[in-house]
Amino acid sequence: DSRAVGARPAFPLGISGPLYFEGLRTGKWARGQAALDRFGRETSLAGGDFSIMARDFARADKILAALPKEAETADERTFRQARSALARGDAGFARPLLESLIPTWEGKVRDHPDEARYPAVLSLVYAYLGRKQEAIRQARRAVELEPESKNAYHGPVTATVLAIVYAQTGETDQAITLLEHLLSVPGAVNRDADGWGSITLAELRLRWEWDPLRSDPRFQKILANPEPKTVY
């Protein structure tokens, strides 16, 4: 999906990139976090991501506030700020930011009907605003445009967005069923331009997006089991 926003990566990882992705795979963040601290602004988006997963929101805000403007577009910045607010439980701050994005992303969906990225992002905006049916419709549309069968790299990323939408809109069974599948998909640490990727157990344990699933026995069983073998 990075093609939709140009060649610039949204995670300017630099030299610490391998450590960041190792943290996503294993959940062992210490080495990656040390590298992010060492290299500072070069890795500030990744540092903010680590801090949010650690629920250290004050640290995340400090890191992300220092992010150079050229590292993300205005829309990306607004969306990232809204998601950060939701992570720390401040829906009141997030709502107007999300609502401000709707005209832009609805227009992008309309103007680029064959691009999966646009309905994927719009589906998350809708989901975070509680607009359930619209969110699910757009997320499913994204998956139809970019299925795993046609795009083995980005297809799982798009399916991950659908899983997030299911989780955020109360469709717990559908979310968990999809996660069970995604855990066995190759390339589990692929990342698109927004930082989403296919699923690892480490991320399921930590990311705020999965909090609505945490009391479900099926989800608890997933977290208690070893990482499933990849199916090729």
Order of alpha helices (4+ residues) and beta strands (2+ residues): alpha-alpha-alpha-alpha-alpha-alpha-alpha-alpha-alpha-alpha-alpha-alpha
